[in-house]
Structures are given as structure tokens and as C-alpha cells.
Amino acid sequence: MDMTFKEWRLACDKLVSNIVGIGIDGLPDANWMDMYNDGMLPADAIDDAYYDYWFDDIPSEVWHHG
């Protein structure tokens, strides 16, 4: 992976902010380090976080049309 964890996490944060209007620190914790270590792209990681951690907090119509 070409990004450091900090850069990768910031990319995840920006993607989530663009969709729901708040960053990842404003949502329930996800296992970011594991996803980074698994080589996931930020877009894939935030989708996993949505389904694994945020599904009950963010309506699907917001997530899928953000």
C-alpha cells in the first residue's frame, strides 16, 4: 500500500464526511488498523465499516445516495 496508516485513515474520513456530513471520529469505532493491514482500499473499508459498525446509525438511503 502506498499510503501510511494516517494518510489512509484520512482518506477514509474524507469519503465518509462527503457521504454523511461527519467524519469517522463522530461514528462508532471501526477496526481501521485491521482493514489497513489487510490492504483494503479506503472506499472498501468504509463500506465494510458501514455494514459492520454503522448500519443501525446511518440510513441506507443516505449511505447509498450520499
trRosetta pair geometry for C-beta under 8 A, 3 or more apart (Angstrom, degrees):
i j d omega theta_ij theta_ji phi_ij phi_ji
1 8 6.9 10 160 -79 138 136
1 36 7.3 -136 66 -173 174 75
1 39 5.8 -164 -56 -128 110 70
3 7 4.0 -134 -165 92 101 117
3 8 4.3 135 109 -60 129 83
3 11 6.9 -48 -143 -8 169 135
4 7 4.8 95 50 9 77 102
4 8 6.8 -142 91 -5 38 90
5 8 5.6 -58 -144 40 31 113
5 9 6.0 30 158 -20 68 108
5 32 7.8 106 -169 135 101 106
5 33 6.8 7 -143 -114 136 74
5 36 5.2 62 -120 172 86 165
6 9 5.9 -54 -143 37 26 109
6 10 6.4 28 155 -19 61 107
7 10 5.7 -56 -151 36 30 113
7 11 6.5 33 150 -21 64 103
8 11 5.7 -52 -154 32 32 113
8 12 6.7 34 147 -18 64 102
8 36 5.3 118 103 -119 152 111
8 42 6.2 -169 -169 -72 71 99
9 12 5.5 -49 -152 34 37 115
9 13 6.3 41 148 -23 66 105
9 24 7.5 -115 -175 54 85 150
9 32 5.7 50 -108 176 103 144
9 36 7.3 -39 -57 -69 83 134
10 13 5.3 -50 -146 35 34 117
10 14 6.4 36 154 -20 65 102
11 14 5.9 -52 -148 34 31 110
11 15 6.6 32 153 -19 63 105
11 42 4.1 -112 115 -70 110 162
12 15 5.8 -58 -153 35 31 111
12 16 6.4 24 155 -14 67 108
12 24 5.9 23 121 -44 104 147
12 32 6.9 -162 52 -129 167 114
12 42 4.5 -146 -72 -149 67 99
12 45 5.6 -59 -105 91 123 124
12 46 5.4 165 -152 -62 86 101
12 49 7.8 83 -170 -2 126 149
13 16 6.0 -58 -148 39 29 107
13 17 6.1 31 155 -21 65 109
13 23 4.6 13 -163 -153 96 106
13 24 4.9 -98 -101 8 74 104
13 25 7.4 13 -122 -11 117 86
14 17 5.6 -53 -143 36 30 114
14 18 6.4 32 157 -21 63 105
15 18 5.9 -58 -155 33 29 111
15 19 6.7 19 153 -14 64 109
15 42 5.8 155 -9 141 142 114
15 43 6.3 -165 -134 -94 159 63
15 46 5.3 -143 100 -16 129 162
16 19 5.8 -63 -151 38 34 108
16 20 6.0 -25 174 28 73 106
16 22 7.4 -43 134 90 101 55
16 23 6.1 96 86 -146 113 40
16 24 5.2 107 41 -62 158 79
16 27 7.2 -103 177 -1 146 142
16 46 5.5 -160 -66 -138 92 132
16 49 7.9 -43 -86 84 129 139
17 20 7.3 -79 -125 58 20 69
17 21 6.7 26 -165 -147 57 10
17 22 6.5 -108 -113 109 68 11
17 23 4.9 -8 -70 -81 103 68
18 66 6.8 116 120 142 68 108
19 46 7.9 149 10 152 146 141
19 62 7.2 103 159 148 87 81
19 63 6.3 34 168 -133 132 49
19 66 3.1 65 -152 123 71 156
20 27 7.8 68 82 -67 155 128
20 58 5.7 -69 -103 -125 138 128
20 62 6.1 67 -106 148 82 122
20 63 7.3 -6 -66 -88 104 64
20 66 6.2 -46 -54 -121 53 146
22 26 3.9 -80 163 73 124 149
22 27 6.8 140 104 -43 114 89
23 26 5.6 102 61 7 62 101
23 27 7.8 -134 111 0 41 95
24 27 5.7 -65 -152 39 43 109
24 30 7.0 -74 -163 24 115 113
24 32 7.6 82 156 -75 152 131
24 46 7.8 -114 -86 -112 116 98
24 49 7.5 -20 -131 157 112 165
27 30 7.6 12 105 -22 111 101
27 49 7.8 89 111 153 139 121
27 53 7.3 99 143 122 109 114
27 54 5.5 -11 -175 -100 130 121
27 57 6.5 147 -145 104 93 152
27 58 7.7 -16 -123 -40 128 117
28 53 5.0 -155 94 170 111 103
28 54 6.2 -180 42 -84 101 70
28 57 6.5 171 -3 -21 109 153
29 53 7.1 -116 90 -154 38 146
30 35 7.4 3 139 -10 111 137
30 45 7.9 127 130 166 141 90
30 48 7.6 121 -167 104 132 87
30 49 3.8 -27 -109 -126 160 108
30 52 6.8 100 -132 83 99 112
30 53 4.7 -137 -90 9 86 159
30 54 7.6 -42 -64 -28 115 100
31 34 4.3 1 143 27 113 120
31 35 6.3 127 100 -20 76 91
32 35 5.8 -63 -150 40 33 108
32 36 6.1 33 155 -20 70 107
32 45 7.1 64 -131 176 67 133
32 49 7.9 12 -79 -82 73 130
33 36 5.6 -53 -146 38 32 113
33 37 6.1 29 156 -16 66 109
34 37 5.7 -57 -144 41 29 109
34 38 6.2 30 154 -21 64 108
35 38 5.6 -55 -146 37 31 113
35 40 4.6 -50 179 36 85 137
35 44 8.0 -175 -169 103 114 88
35 45 4.2 108 156 -127 143 108
35 48 6.3 172 -109 69 130 143
35 49 7.6 -56 -44 -52 161 95
36 39 7.9 50 170 -63 32 21
36 40 7.0 -79 -81 45 25 87
36 45 7.4 26 -61 -102 58 151
40 44 4.7 -129 -170 88 99 114
40 45 4.4 124 115 -64 130 90
40 48 7.1 -54 -152 4 161 140
41 44 4.7 86 57 10 83 104
41 45 6.9 -151 90 -10 39 89
42 45 5.5 -57 -142 37 32 114
42 46 6.4 26 163 -17 68 103
43 46 6.3 -54 -147 35 27 104
43 47 6.7 28 153 -17 60 106
44 47 5.7 -56 -152 36 34 112
44 48 6.4 35 151 -18 67 104
45 48 5.7 -53 -150 36 33 111
45 49 6.3 34 151 -20 66 105
46 49 5.3 -48 -143 37 37 115
46 50 6.3 47 152 -27 65 99
47 50 5.5 -46 -149 29 33 115
47 51 6.6 19 158 -7 64 105
48 51 6.2 -64 -149 44 30 100
48 52 5.6 8 163 -2 70 120
49 52 6.1 -66 -129 51 24 98
49 53 5.2 -36 -170 37 66 117
49 54 6.1 39 138 -1 79 113
50 53 7.4 -56 -92 55 7 73
50 54 4.9 -59 -130 62 46 111
50 55 6.4 90 156 -70 63 66
50 58 6.6 -72 -140 62 94 132
50 63 5.5 110 -151 -142 143 145
51 54 8.0 2 -10 51 17 74
51 55 5.6 43 -138 -64 35 116
52 55 7.7 128 24 -19 12 107
54 57 4.8 -76 -160 52 69 110
54 58 5.0 18 152 9 109 111
54 63 7.9 139 109 -86 118 133
55 58 7.3 -72 -125 51 17 79
55 60 7.8 11 -150 -70 76 89
58 62 5.6 -115 180 77 88 122
58 63 5.2 93 129 -56 120 105
59 62 4.7 90 67 4 86 103
59 63 7.1 -164 94 -4 45 87
60 63 5.5 -56 -143 41 38 110
60 64 5.7 17 166 -4 74 114
61 64 6.4 -58 -128 49 25 98
61 65 5.7 -13 177 18 62 121
62 65 6.8 -78 -131 55 16 83
62 66 5.7 46 164 -70 60 99
63 66 6.0 -29 -141 -17 19 119
